[in-house]
Amino acid sequence: MATALQQLVQFLSPLLDPLPYVFLTLPPSTRLPAALDPLMTFREAEGLTVIAERQAAIDNGLPYTFPCRRITLDVHSSLDAVGFMAVVASRLKELGMPVNPVSGYFHDHLFVPEGREEEAVAALQEMALQAREGRLFA
């Protein structure tokens, strides 16, 4: 499990999920539809945030926002790693691209706007190459 920033970026391998996802919210007292099968949920005081496949949201009649694609950063990063998501988000910021990061136990995941996923993957691959060649953190 890597914590060193340069090592994390060097071995970064972005994997694009083929499915489109969306973000939605349900009021605090609403039960999650069993058929939704969310990728992620996060409870806040205002409601339950859900990331789910777009078709599942449509099939359940749920309004959604931010149609996006998931990019998994295929490097086993530690939850204690410092600055990794900041470097990744900064690279996408240079492209004027919003990103919603989610950290799992084993990997970090980026949700980028649908239609810009290939651009994001290319930028992340270039960043990893620059780190391997010693040009990123020089």
N, C-alpha and C positions, 0 to 999 in steps of 0.2 A: 504494500500500500504506500503510494508515494505522497510525500508532503512538499518536497523541494519544487519550487515554482518552475524552474527551467526544465527539470526532468518531466514534470507533468505536461508541459506544453510540447516538449520534444516528442513524447510518445502519444500525444493526442491523436486519436483516429475518429473523426466524426462519422457516425452511422445514421443515415436518414431512414426514418420509419416511413413505410409506404402509405400509411393511413392518414387522413386529415382529422385533426382534433379541434375541439372548441372549448371555450371556458363558459361556464354558466353558474348561476347561483340559485340556491333554494332558501326560502325563509327558514329561520331557526327551528320552527315547529314542524316543518314539512319532512316527511319520510322520503328517503332516497328510493326512487323506483327500482325494484329488483332487476328489471330487464336492462337498466342503464349500464351496469357493469363498468364503473368509472376507472380510469387509469389512476386518478388521484383525487382525494378529497382533503379539504382543510377547513376546519370549523373556526369561524370568527364570530364575534358578538352579533354582527349584522346578518349572518347567514352562513350557509355551507357553500364553499367554493368547490366546484367540480370541474375536472378536466376529463372529457369523454370523447369518444369517437363522434364525429359530426352526425353520422347516420343514426347512431343510437339516440342522440338528442332529438333529432327530427322524428324518429319512430316513437319517441315518448312524448312528443308534442311540447318540448321544452324550449323556451327562447334561449338563444345563446349569443355569444360575442367572440371576437378574435379567432376567426378561422385560421388555423395554423398547422404547421408540421413540426414533428418532434425530431430533434437531432440528439442522439445519445453520444456523449463524449466518452469514447471507449478507452479510458485509462482509469485504472483503479485508484481514484483519489481518496485521500483521507478526509474525514470530516473536519480534521484539524488543519488542513492545508490553507495557507494564507495567500490571498491574492489571485488565486486561479480564476475564479469567476469574474473578478474585476478585469483581468487581462483579456479574457474571452469577450466579455460584454463591451469592453473598450474597442476591440477590433470591429465588432458589429456596429458600434456607434459611429465609427469612421465611415460606414456605409449608409448612415442614416436609418439603420434598421432597429426597430424595437425588438426586444427579446425578453421573454419571461423564463428565467431559469428555475429549475427545481432540482434539489440535491436529494438523491437517494442514498442508501447506505453504501452501495458499490460504485455508482456512477452519477455524474451530473447530466442533466438533460436540459436542452434549450427548446423553447417553443417560439418559433419565428413565423412571421406572416406567411400564409399560404401564397405561393407564387414567387417567393424570394428564397426558398429553401436551398436551391442549387447554388445561388450566390453566397449564401452563408456557409455552406459546406466548402466551397472553393476557398473562401477567405480563411477558414479554420485550417484547411490543409496547407495553405501558403504560410500561415503563422507557425505551424508545426515544423515545416521545412526550414523556415528562418531560424527557429530555435535550434534545430539539429545542426545547422550550418554556423551557429554562433552569431547570427546577425540580429537576433531579436533583443537580447539583453546586454548587448555590447555597450 
